[in-house]
Amino acid sequence: MNELLTFGLVAFTSFITLINPFGTMPVFMAMTKELSPDARKKTALKAIFVAFITLMIFSFSGNILFDFFGISVNSLRMVGGIIFFLMGMDMLQARLAKTKVDEGNVKEYVDDISVTPLGIPMICGPGAITNAIVLMRDASSFDMKITLILSIVFVLLITLLVLWSSSKVLKVLGETGNKVMLRLMGLIVMVIAVEFFFSGLTPMVREMITPAAY
């Protein structure tokens, strides 16, 4: 029982840190600023669903998929870094704030951003995917696997509640506050992107250099 509780706490704390609901909220607010509260809630729900399905797929078949396609987690980090950087540039130049969403294309817009970049890689990033693969491998019993899944569900529910509360934050900030927040978060997202990119590039360069040294 103690082992199961310890495993559950490790799973919960690691996922809540890697997914970082409060770090995701500003980007979500910026990208859904032009949507109605209902559409914003629907976007958050779809993004969480996409993240959950992705984590489940990689939890149970991550190693097989990575080996089959010859993909490494470091490559995933680099791609995530590029996506974040481009998104951060748009935010810094307030392009996202200028995006007007007509009633006719709300569904298409919600479907697009709920998958990328919100679902993947903002909520379900390389770190969360890697963590899911490693913890599922460490889960030696059926009870531990169930505990892992419940931990992921609990963290994603917390993330959903945080994203849903963004509507109230938007009202408090006002138009000027939203523009300031958009540019500030754009800069932060670009810094995160650089960290993502080089955290993936550095091990790959090290692997290429190490054999040459011998």
VENDA-V334112 format. One record per residue. N is the residue number from 1. RES is the residue in one small letter. PSI is psi as a letter, one per 20 degrees, with the letter a starting at -180 (* if undefined). OMEGA is omega in whole degrees, 0 to 359 (NA if undefined). BURIAL is b if it has 24 or more other ideal C-beta (glycine too) atoms within 12 Angstrom, else e. Layout:
BEGIN
((N RES PSI OMEGA BURIAL) (N RES PSI OMEGA BURIAL))
END
This chain:
BEGIN
((1 m g 179 e) (2 n h 179 e) (3 e g 180 e) (4 l g 180 e) (5 l g 179 e) (6 t g 179 e) (7 f g 179 b) (8 g g 178 b) (9 l g 177 e) (10 v g 180 e) (11 a g 182 b) (12 f g 183 b) (13 t h 180 e) (14 s g 180 b) (15 f h 180 b) (16 i h 178 b) (17 t g 184 e) (18 l h 180 b) (19 i h 173 b) (20 n m 183 b) (21 p g 182 b) (22 f h 175 e) (23 g h 179 b) (24 t h 187 b) (25 m g 181 b) (26 p h 178 b) (27 v g 177 b) (28 f g 179 b) (29 m g 181 b) (30 a g 185 b) (31 m i 182 b) (32 t j 185 b) (33 k h 184 b) (34 e i 182 b) (35 l q 175 b) (36 s r 178 e) (37 p h 179 e) (38 d g 179 e) (39 a h 179 b) (40 r g 178 b) (41 k h 180 b) (42 k h 178 b) (43 t g 179 b) (44 a g 181 b) (45 l g 179 b) (46 k h 180 b) (47 a g 178 b) (48 i g 179 b) (49 f g 178 b) (50 v g 180 b) (51 a g 181 b) (52 f g 180 b) (53 i g 180 e) (54 t g 180 b) (55 l h 179 b) (56 m g 180 b) (57 i g 182 e) (58 f h 178 b) (59 s g 186 b) (60 f h 183 e) (61 s j 183 e) (62 g g 182 b) (63 n h 180 e) (64 i g 180 e) (65 l g 180 e) (66 f g 180 e) (67 d h 183 e) (68 f g 182 e) (69 f i 181 e) (70 g k 182 e) (71 i q 174 e) (72 s q 178 b) (73 v h 179 b) (74 n h 176 b) (75 s h 179 b) (76 l h 178 b) (77 r g 181 b) (78 m g 179 b) (79 v g 177 b) (80 g h 178 b) (81 g g 179 b) (82 i g 179 b) (83 i g 179 b) (84 f g 183 b) (85 f g 179 b) (86 l h 178 e) (87 m g 179 b) (88 g h 177 b) (89 m g 178 e) (90 d g 180 b) (91 m g 181 b) (92 l h 179 b) (93 q j 177 e) (94 a k 178 e) (95 r h 181 e) (96 l h 181 b) (97 a h 182 b) (98 k i 182 e) (99 t o 178 e) (100 k p 182 e) (101 v o 178 b) (102 d q 180 e) (103 e h 183 e) (104 g h 184 e) (105 n k 177 e) (106 v g 182 b) (107 k g 180 e) (108 e g 180 e) (109 y g 179 b) (110 v g 179 b) (111 d h 182 e) (112 d g 187 e) (113 i h 179 b) (114 s h 177 b) (115 v g 179 b) (116 t p 12 b) (117 p j 186 b) (118 l g 180 b) (119 g g 177 b) (120 i p 6 b) (121 p j 185 b) (122 m g 179 b) (123 i g 180 b) (124 c n 182 b) (125 g a 180 b) (126 p h 180 b) (127 g g 180 b) (128 a h 179 b) (129 i g 179 b) (130 t g 180 b) (131 n g 179 b) (132 a g 180 b) (133 i g 183 b) (134 v g 182 e) (135 l h 177 b) (136 m h 177 b) (137 r h 181 e) (138 d i 181 e) (139 a o 188 b) (140 s i 180 e) (141 s r 179 e) (142 f h 180 e) (143 d h 180 e) (144 m h 178 b) (145 k g 177 b) (146 i g 179 e) (147 t g 178 b) (148 l g 180 b) (149 i g 179 b) (150 l h 177 e) (151 s g 178 b) (152 i g 179 b) (153 v g 182 b) (154 f g 179 b) (155 v g 179 b) (156 l h 176 b) (157 l g 176 b) (158 i g 179 b) (159 t g 179 b) (160 l g 180 b) (161 l h 178 e) (162 v g 180 b) (163 l h 178 b) (164 w h 181 b) (165 s i 182 e) (166 s h 179 b) (167 s g 179 b) (168 k h 180 e) (169 v g 179 b) (170 l g 180 b) (171 k h 181 e) (172 v g 183 e) (173 l g 183 e) (174 g r 184 e) (175 e g 181 e) (176 t g 179 e) (177 g h 178 e) (178 n g 181 b) (179 k g 178 b) (180 v g 180 e) (181 m g 181 b) (182 l g 181 b) (183 r g 179 b) (184 l g 179 e) (185 m h 175 b) (186 g g 179 b) (187 l g 180 e) (188 i g 179 b) (189 v h 178 b) (190 m h 177 b) (191 v g 176 e) (192 i h 180 b) (193 a g 179 b) (194 v g 178 e) (195 e g 178 b) (196 f g 186 b) (197 f g 184 b) (198 f h 174 e) (199 s h 175 b) (200 g h 183 b) (201 l g 185 e) (202 t g 178 e) (203 p h 181 e) (204 m g 178 e) (205 v h 179 e) (206 r g 178 e) (207 e h 180 e) (208 m h 184 e) (209 i h 186 e) (210 t g 179 e) (211 p h 183 e) (212 a h 182 e) (213 a i 183 e) (214 y * NA e))
END
